[in-house]
Amino acid sequence: MRERLLEILRDPKASDAEKDDAVIELGENFQDAETVDMLIKISNESNYDEMIKASCGESIGQIWLSTQHISYEQLSELKGIAFTEAISLIKAQRPDWYETFLNMSPGEIM
């Protein structure tokens, strides 16, 4: 199933809505480091729509919250709306993680 979702993301004929759904499904069904890596890569590629990038950030945040494991290094790799979505979830649900990240990277948070 993961390969099929990745095919949708790479398919130039797939609509942005299909790609967005694929990102959400990846985040819901594959809560592992490999999926987080893929979602970060997608979120940082310029050819993806902002909606898709936002879903990547949200999915990454949800994976970290579900597994109770965050990578501050990976969080700092996120850009733009993907970062905003991930950090918003973390701030709301794990303020301790948010505070740790703030202390690690002063001046970089909204």
C-alpha positions in Angstrom: 0.0 0.0 0.0 2.8 2.4 0.8 4.3 2.0 -2.7 0.9 2.8 -4.3 0.6 6.0 -2.2 4.1 7.0 -3.2 3.3 6.3 -6.9 0.3 8.8 -6.6 2.7 11.4 -5.1 5.1 11.0 -8.0 2.4 10.8 -10.7 2.3 14.1 -12.7 -1.2 13.3 -13.8 -2.5 12.8 -10.2 -4.5 15.8 -8.9 -3.4 17.8 -5.9 -6.4 16.4 -4.0 -5.3 12.8 -4.7 -1.8 13.7 -3.6 -3.1 15.3 -0.5 -5.1 12.2 0.3 -2.1 10.0 -0.3 0.0 12.1 2.2 -2.8 11.8 4.8 -3.1 8.1 4.3 0.7 7.6 4.6 0.6 9.5 8.0 -2.3 7.5 9.3 -1.1 4.0 8.2 2.7 4.1 8.3 3.9 5.6 11.5 7.6 5.0 11.1 10.9 6.8 10.5 10.9 6.0 6.8 7.5 7.7 6.3 8.6 10.7 8.3 11.7 11.0 6.0 9.5 10.8 2.9 7.0 13.4 4.1 9.8 15.8 5.0 11.3 15.3 1.5 7.9 15.9 -0.1 7.2 19.0 2.1 10.5 20.6 1.0 10.1 20.0 -2.7 9.0 23.1 -4.6 6.7 21.4 -7.1 4.1 20.4 -4.5 1.1 22.5 -3.6 0.9 24.3 -0.3 -2.1 22.1 0.7 0.0 19.0 0.3 3.0 20.5 2.2 0.6 21.5 5.0 -0.7 17.9 5.1 2.9 16.6 5.3 3.5 18.7 8.3 0.3 17.7 10.0 1.0 14.0 9.3 4.5 14.3 10.6 3.3 15.9 13.8 0.6 13.2 14.2 3.1 10.4 13.7 5.4 11.9 16.4 2.5 12.3 18.8 1.2 8.8 18.1 4.6 7.2 18.6 5.5 9.5 21.5 8.8 10.1 19.8 9.9 13.4 18.2 13.0 14.2 16.2 13.9 17.9 16.9 16.5 17.7 14.1 13.8 16.6 11.6 11.4 19.3 12.9 14.0 21.9 12.2 14.3 20.6 8.6 10.6 21.5 7.9 9.9 24.8 6.2 7.0 27.1 5.7 3.5 25.7 6.1 4.7 22.2 6.9 6.7 23.5 9.8 3.7 25.6 11.0 1.4 22.7 10.9 3.7 20.3 12.8 4.7 22.9 15.4 1.1 23.9 16.0 0.1 20.3 16.8 3.1 19.9 19.0 2.5 23.1 20.8 -1.1 22.2 21.5 -0.6 18.5 22.5 3.0 18.3 23.8 4.0 21.7 25.3 7.0 20.1 26.8 8.3 19.2 23.3 7.5 22.7 22.2 9.5 24.2 25.0 12.4 21.9 24.4 12.5 22.9 20.7 12.2 26.6 21.6 15.2 26.3 23.9 17.2 24.5 21.3 16.5 27.0 18.5 15.8 30.4 20.0 14.6 33.0 17.5 13.5 30.5 14.9 9.9 30.0 16.0 6.9 32.1 15.1 
